[in-house]
């Protein structure tokens, strides 16, 4: 059903829409974009087309691991439905029905002392400071997997059918462009199991996003950098498996998200999964020294710029080439994971700069 339940008062005593609604709506959107299943009463009930209000509230409360109460006024905590929601949720925690449950208040311009005693003892976040502190706490301190909505596949879990669907996704996103065929893509995967990250929607069991990052030979890297080489012509002999401890040159081949899944947090999921890979590789003395991308779409250019890649040339096939150095790090710390990789690579470089400079 849901991971996170947002409780708020929708209308005040005069029947006007509350500020709490707007705050809860924004919070719902931001958490949903990160891949969490969020119950937000008006929106969620509209989506499931249910008129059984209390039954649906109860079902969502049963499945939720986190309940967030949005309160711009202390007295809203004791309004009928808000009190019912947090009291039921906390009661399940006390009785042991929920072994792991987290209850937070998100409040504005009043003292915690004005809240009911139960809510005085839970962690509170300040609405005036924005949503980032609350969301970062959920992301970094609570073991709540976003994969409840999306299944992230890497390595040996990826099948021929997964790659076939990824290639079909290419034809949707890059309509009219030249594509690598399925068998060729799968041969790359067999050569290096860490090229692809594939995301499936667990509701439809369909591939909705993927990324392909391929370690390549120095010769291939320089061909791409010249701007005269079509990367759809990459062959198996240009691709390297991660077999030897060494710095590698990486070609960021593609990052593709189905049009219906734009702005759903899939970009962040793929980026952070990729960075996790880089960190794990480094612990095996496998490093990504530099990365190149041939941006053929505006979204591709946007990613390159966001990550801090430097524009190096226009290609002969109407695209823009970007490059970034990872060791010593020159990329932007665009997420917590990116910051972690940046600091880790920086430490590695400072300990042994000659090793990387000589490569």
N, C-alpha and C positions, 0 to 999 in steps of 0.2 A: 504493500500500500504506500507507505511513505517513510522517509528517514527523519524528517524534521516537521514539526507541527508549529505553525505560527498562530498564536492566540492574540486577539485584539478586539476592541469594541468598534463596531462598524458605524453605528449611529448614536448621536447623543440624545438627551431627553427630548429635545425639540425636533428630532427626526433628521437632523443635518448629518452629513457624512463627516466623520471625525478626522483629525490629522493623523490619528493612529492608523487609519486605513491606508493612507498614502505611504506612510513609513513601512507598514507591513507589506504593502504591494512591492515597494522597491527592494526590500529585503528578500522577498520571495523570488523576484527576478534574478537577483545577484546570486543567490544560493542555487537556483535552478541552472544558471549558466555554468556553474561549477560541476554539474552532473548529479546533484542531490535530488531526491524526490521530496518535494516540499508540499505540505498540505496548507492551503491558504483558502479559508472557507468559501468565500464567494466564488473565486476563480475555480477552485478544484471541484466544487459542487456543480458549477455550470458545465464543466468539462465532462463529468460523469453522468450528467443529466438526471440527478437524483432529487426527489422531493422528500425523502426520508431523512431530514436534517440530522436528528439526534443519532440515528443508526449509523450514518456516515461519519459523524463526529467521533462516535465511539470506536468505529473500525479504524479510523486514522490514529486515534489515541493509543489503541492497542498495538499498532505496528511501529509508532514513532519511538525513536531512541532519544530525541532531543525535543524539548518544548521551549519555545521562546515567547515570552509575554511582552508585547509592545504596550507601553503605558505613557501617555503624555499627562495623565492626571492620576493621582493615587487612587481616587475613588473608583476608577474604571476596573481596578483589580477585583472589586466585589460586585461588578455587574453580573447579571445572571449567567450568561454563557461563558464569559471569561473565567469566573470563579469555578464553574462546573468543570472547565477544561483543565485548569492547573490543579484543582483539588483531586480530580480523578487520576490524573497522571502521577501526582506525588503520592497518592494513596497506593497505587500499584507498586511504586518503588518501595514504600515502607513495608508493604505486605509481602514483598519478595516476588510478586508477579513479574516485575521488571528487575532483572539482576543488574543491568547497566542502564541507567537513565540519567539524563542531564537536564536540569531546569534552570533557565536564565531569565532575568528581567532586563528589558531594554527601555530605560526610563529617561524622562526629560524634566528638568527644572523642579524637582521636589526631592525631599529627603527620604531615604530608604526607611527611616523610622516611621513614616506614615503608611507603610505597607502592612498587610496582615503578617502576623508573626512568622508564618511559614516562609513567606517570600523575603523576609528580612535576612534569612539565613542562606539564601542562594546567591550565586555570583551575579553581579549586576554590571551592565554596560551603559554608557552614557550616549543617548541619541545625539546630543550636540557634537560629539566627537566623530560622528559618522558610523558607518557599518563595518569599517575595516578591522577594528579591534575584535569585535564579536566574530566576524567571519574567519579571521586568522586564528582565533582560539579554537574554533571548530575544526579548521583544516589541520592545525598543527598539534593539538592536544587531545583530540578525541579520535579513537579508532573507528571511524565511520567511512566505510568504503563507498566511493562514488560508483563502483562497478555494479551496484544494485540496479542501476539503469543501463550502464554501458559495460560491456565485456571487453577488456583490453587484452589482445593476443600478441604475443611476441615469441621469438625463437621457434622451438620445435612444435609449439601448439598451433602454429599456422599451417593450414592445409592448402592443397591445390585449389579447392573450391573458394577458400577465402581470397586467394590471389586472383582468381577468375572474377569474383565480385568486385575486387578493387580495380581491376582493369575496366570493368563495365562502368564503374564510377568515374574513371578517367573520361570515358566517352560522353558522360553527362556534363562534367565540369569543363572539359577541354574539347568541346564539340568543334569539329572541323580541323583539329590538329592531328599530326601524325602520332601514333601510339606504338609502344612496344607490345608484341603479342603475348598472350598468356603463357605459352610454353617457355618463351625466352625469360619472362619474369620469374617463372618458377625455377628455371635452371639457375638463375642468380640466387634465389632463396636456398637452393640445395647447396650451393657453393659457400654461402655465408648466411647462416640462420638469423643473424642479427641485423639484416638490412631493413626488414619491414616491422612496423608497428601497425596493427590493424584493430579497429574498434567496431564492435557490433552492437546494435540496439537489441537488448535482451527481450524487448516486447515483440519485435518483428523477426529477430534472428538474422537480420540483414547487415552487411558491412555498410557503415555510414561515414567512415573516415579512415584514412591511412596516411602513413608517411613512409618514404623510402630514402634512406641515407646510406650511401654506398662508399666503402673505402676503395680507392682506386690507385693505380700505379702513378708514378711521377710523370711518366710520358702522357698518360691519359689526362692527368690534371692540367698539364701544360697545353694540350690540345684544346681542352675546354676553355682555358683561360685566353687562348688566342681569339676566341669569338667566331672561329670558322668551322667549328666541329658541332654537328648535330648530336646531342646526347642520346637520342634514340638509337644511335649507331654504336653505342657502347656494347662491347662483346665480353664474353666470359673471361678471356685472357687479360682484360683490363681491370677486373674486379679482384680484390684481395680478401681472403678469409682472415679473421683475427686469430692467427695461429702463433705468431712470434711477438714477444715483448718488444714494442717499438712505437715511435710516433707515426701516425697514419695521416694521409691526406684524404679528406672526406668530400664527396660530392653530395650535396643536398638535392636529391633528384626531384622530390615532390612532397607536398603536403596538401592533401585533398579532403575536403569536407562536402558532403552532399548538400545541395542548396537548401533543403528543408531543415538542415541541422546547423545552419550558421547561427552564431551567437548563443550556443548552448553549452559553452565551456569545453568543447572537444579540443579546441586548439590548445588550451592550457593542459589538458590531460595528456595529449600527445607530446607536447614540449617537455613536460615534467617527466614523463616516462623515458623520453630520449635522454634527458640529462641524467636521470638515474642510471641509465646504461653507461654513460660516459664515466660516471663516478665509479661504478663497479669495474669497468674496464681498467681504470687507473690503478685500482688495487691489485690488478694482475700485470701491471707495467705495460698496459696497452693504452696509448694516449692519442687523442685527436689533436694534431698540431695546427692544422689550418683547414678551412672549409670553403668551398666555392658553390655558388648557386647560379643557375641560368633562369632568371625570372621571366616567365613568358606571360604572366597575368598581373593585373594590378594587385591582387592579394599576395602574390609571390613577392612583388616589390615591397609591399607593406611589411611582410614578415622580415625580409632582409634588412630593411631600414630599422625596424623595431629591435632586432637583435644586435644592431650595431655593425652590420656588414658594410663594407666600403664598395661603392660603385667603381668598377674598374674599366669597363668598356661596353660599347654596343656591339651586339653580335651581327653577323651577316644574315641572320634569319629573324631579324626584327624583335630581339629581346635584349634585356640588360643583364650583364654579368656582375655579380657581387662576390666579395671575398672578405673573410675575417680570419684573424689569427687567434687561436685558442690558447696556445702556450708560446710565450707568456701571454696571458689573457688580454684581449682587446675588445671583447664583446661586452654588451650591456647586461647589467644585472636586472633583467626584466621580471624576475619572479624570485621567490625564496629559494627554489631549487637552483636557478641560474646563479644566484649569489653564492650558494654553497659550492657549486662547481668552480666559479671564479676564484674563490678563496682557496680551494683545494689545489687548483692548478697553479695559482700564484705561489703557494708554499712549495710545491714540487719544483717549480722553476728556480726559486730562490735557493733551494738546497743544492741544486746541480744545474746551473744555467748552461754550462758547457755541453752537457749531454744533448740539450734541445737545440742549442745554437749550431751545433755541428751537423745536425740531421738535415 
